[in-house]
Amino acid sequence: MPEAAERPAPASLYGLTPRLMGAIGLALEQGRDSHVRALVRPLHPSDLADLIERLDPDDRTRLVAAVADVFDPECLPWLEDGVREQVLERLGMARVAEAVAGLDTDDAVEVLESLDEAERREVLRHVPAEDRAVLEQGLTYPEDSAGRLMQRELVALPPHWTVGQAIDFMRSSADLPDHFFDVFVVDPRHKAMGVVPVSRLLRSRRPVRLTEIMEREFHRIPATA
């Protein structure tokens, strides 16, 4: 008899609680993959990583297989290296490449670091060319250096723009970072001239130029540091 459609987990199960752990364990034991997906979907990536680490190897394999098509790549940086290797192996290189492409660059580089050279090349082969170039650049820096660890997604704006132009640009752009707190004012060579906190940008009047409200003194860290 076909398995009935499962409803999403109720709000009382959100977060990695003992009740949720028990429900997921039972669903895995019974092979109810759709119910596993419904229970796991509301979890924060760090809670999903915690769940994966708590499971024994067999249940971990079953869980990854059950959620492979909807696996949240954001949980990968939260996993311990050994567990992450098991998860990546179970997902397969094509799915790993898709997951890596969906991560912020700093997290993606961290995941790639945990692969051996052959696996890394295979994953990068499946990553879109634009994303691949950024990730390969990050991997050229020494381990634990600023260039290896930094996030490359940022908002860079020209100095002649006004607050209104900056806000309109950010509202209309489909390629902004998921989370950011500052915008960078850069010259034609893309060299940083100053930083504007988003909170200050939103409090300023539209005709004001960015150079009037930017912070000219800010910390510069060499990429090789």
C-alpha atoms as one frame of an Amber mdcrd trajectory, in Angstrom:
protein
   0.000   0.000   0.000   1.482   3.425  -0.928   2.715   5.534   1.936   0.404
   8.374   2.906   1.646  11.942   2.465   3.260  13.215   5.635   2.481  16.554
   7.200   5.303  18.943   8.227   6.530  18.638  11.785   4.462  20.658  14.293
   6.011  23.748  15.856   6.511  21.902  19.147   9.133  19.712  17.445  11.227
  22.555  16.025  14.776  22.410  17.352  16.680  19.250  18.187  14.649  17.990
  21.147  14.593  14.445  22.593  11.081  14.060  21.192  12.278  14.968  17.713
  15.269  12.651  17.987  12.940   9.811  18.905  10.535  10.589  16.070  13.355
  10.689  13.509  14.872   7.466  14.851  11.532   5.676  14.560  10.920   7.012
  11.049  14.377   5.861   9.960  13.797   2.407  11.464  10.468   2.123   9.625
  11.914   3.408   6.329   9.457   6.322   6.180  11.659   8.664   4.152   8.979
  11.285   3.476   8.304  11.557   7.211  12.041  11.895   7.889  12.182  14.784
   5.407   9.165  16.458   7.010  10.736  16.198  10.470  14.166  17.423   9.383
  13.099  20.273   7.089  12.392  22.873   9.864  15.763  22.344  11.560  18.393
  25.087  11.614  21.559  23.925   9.792  23.481  23.690  13.082  20.727  21.487
  14.565  20.767  19.297  11.455  24.538  18.913  11.838  24.075  18.044  15.514
  21.469  15.436  14.567  23.744  13.860  11.947  26.627  13.650  14.418  24.471
  12.033  17.114  23.243   9.216  14.864  25.147   5.954  14.591  26.824   5.342
  11.197  23.957   3.188   9.837  21.215   5.666  10.768  23.417   8.505   9.510
  23.623   6.797   6.124  19.847   6.260   6.090  19.197   9.891   7.007  21.459
  11.317   4.305  19.890   8.978   1.731  16.392  10.043   2.809  17.077  13.790
   2.576  19.657  13.812  -0.242  17.374  15.629  -2.698  16.513  18.359  -0.168
  19.757  18.306   1.832  20.575  21.709   3.330  24.211  22.462   2.391  24.387
  25.106   5.123  24.843  22.308   7.665  28.124  21.121   6.116  30.419  23.710
   7.755  28.921  22.802  11.164  29.911  19.132  10.878  33.067  17.643  12.380
  35.584  16.777   9.677  35.221  12.997   9.959  31.422  13.093   9.882  31.459
  15.608   7.033  33.585  13.228   4.956  31.012  10.455   5.484  28.143  12.744
   4.490  29.923  14.024   1.373  30.758  10.479   0.293  27.117   9.436   0.676
  25.780  12.472  -1.201  27.933  11.871  -4.280  30.156  14.368  -6.095  27.453
  15.921  -8.317  25.206  16.643  -5.331  28.190  17.892  -3.315  29.062  20.293
  -6.149  25.509  21.598  -6.131  25.674  22.035  -2.364  29.057  23.788  -2.507
  27.788  26.219  -5.150  24.964  27.179  -2.784  27.258  28.078   0.120  28.965
  31.359   0.928  32.517  31.261  -0.399  34.174  30.936   3.021  31.989  27.941
   3.903  32.438  26.412   0.443  36.228  26.621   0.711  36.076  24.981   4.145
  34.106  22.061   2.695  36.496  21.717  -0.250  39.450  21.629   2.155  38.127
  18.405   3.650  38.278  16.596   0.283  41.335  14.968  -1.207  42.790  16.484
  -4.368  41.000  14.145  -6.799  37.612  14.665  -5.109  38.166  18.421  -5.025
  38.854  18.519  -8.758  35.768  16.404  -9.427  33.520  18.673  -7.343  34.925
  21.847  -8.903  34.333  20.350 -12.346  30.593  20.349 -11.597  30.559  23.882
 -10.125  29.534  26.756 -12.482  32.580  28.499 -13.995  32.072  31.829 -12.197
  31.764  30.180  -8.774  34.615  27.797  -9.564  37.046  30.660 -10.283  36.285
  32.311  -6.931  36.694  29.055  -5.007  39.925  28.132  -6.772  41.302  31.573
  -5.925  40.478  31.046  -2.248  42.239  27.692  -2.243  45.469  29.267  -3.520
  45.998  31.074  -0.197  47.764  29.338   2.704  45.621  27.361   5.144  44.259
  29.526   7.996  45.240  32.744   6.158  42.771  35.622   5.760  42.567  34.947
   2.022  41.493  31.349   2.672  39.012  32.180   5.449  37.351  35.352   4.196
  33.909  35.573   2.639  34.092  37.051  -0.843  30.456  38.084  -1.211  30.161
  41.827  -0.583  28.415  44.978  -1.786  30.823  47.413  -3.501  29.541  50.807
  -4.701  31.174  53.762  -6.529  31.967  56.949  -4.582  29.818  59.252  -6.745
  26.612  57.403  -5.849  24.053  58.812  -3.452  22.267  57.028  -0.639  19.174
  56.812  -2.843  21.095  55.171  -5.703  22.679  52.693  -3.303  19.336  51.702
  -1.777  17.627  51.402  -5.178  20.481  49.238  -6.441  20.297  46.882  -3.479
  16.513  46.595  -3.732  16.681  45.675  -7.415  19.759  43.427  -7.346  19.184
  39.685  -7.354  22.810  38.906  -6.483  23.338  40.361  -3.008  24.933  38.387
  -0.154  22.418  36.666   2.108  23.731  38.565   5.135  25.795  41.754   5.238
  26.162  44.708   7.592  28.352  47.114   5.604  28.705  48.352   2.029  32.120
  49.204   0.631  32.865  52.355  -1.350  35.515  51.547  -3.974  37.427  53.505
  -6.600  37.569  52.539 -10.322  40.407  50.092  -9.531  38.117  48.415  -7.006
  40.288  49.614  -4.135  38.405  50.260  -0.900  37.967  53.943  -0.044  35.586
  53.579   2.877  32.853  51.615   4.588  29.211  52.543   5.220  27.273  50.558
   7.848  23.857  49.563   6.507  22.209  51.116   9.570  23.758  54.505   8.713
  22.788  54.142   5.068  19.133  53.582   5.983  19.097  56.583   8.346  20.556
  58.990   5.778  18.644  61.090   3.260  18.551  59.933  -0.336  20.481  62.891
  -1.887  23.492  62.436   0.438  26.607  61.080  -1.276  28.207  57.929   0.095
  31.534  59.724   0.546  29.834  62.056   3.038  28.794  59.257   5.384  31.455
  56.591   4.843  34.064  55.681   7.447  37.476  56.372   5.946  39.439  54.664
   8.719  38.974  50.899   8.848  41.095  47.822   9.441  42.945  46.411   6.437
  44.201  42.839   6.752  46.621  41.363   4.158  45.134  38.321   2.437  48.236
  36.321   3.371  48.062  37.179   7.093
